[in-house]
Amino acid sequence: MLFAPDFPWSGNTLTKSKLIRSELLNFDPTDFVYQRYIDTVNSAPKTGTESDIDRRIKEVTMLNLKWFMQTLLDRKDRMSMYSGLEVRVPFCDHRIMEYAYNIPWEIKAYQGREKGLLRRAFEGILPDEIVHRKKSPYPKSHHPEYIANVTGKARKIIDNPSAPIWEIANRSFARELLETEGSVFSRPWYGQLMNFPQIMAYLYTVNVWLTEYNVNIVR
């Protein structure tokens, strides 16, 4: 997956593009996404002397910084401000980011572990159960109750032909995806269940937004 020519967390760009009603598209969404990928990878600073793995790690790091991290920081800001909390993200200090970007992977993954160097740096500072625990994605990712819940919500929308989401999404293809649960779409991707469950969540959340704000689709 590290060397796949795509955003590491996407994995199903073609599937997602099929969810958009074809008459609304005047471009190929997969080509659009791939071009953003290429532009970002090419923008990753390199010395030209890196090993293949270090060169690719820098490219993937840039993909995360410019796309994935931007989304996470935006969510952090929205959720914390909504709750009246002042949140700091010290590991996002530009000096740390710039330094870590150039650390060779064999050092960054100290002792063959993810976040290995970070773990070593905080030994004796943080409790051992925190320093040595396995990295884990958000709990909802692998939770069967989450999958069942989001699937049930998506099914209700798919069974409702008047749901506003169908002004922009392909209802028949969404139903086809729903009926393939347990197949290739439910395999973990990027360390999380980000295929089938995520697509169903997209349908549900966009439909909620369209409904709550009474959005009119103008073609």
Beta strands, then each sheet from edge to edge (+ up, - down):
end
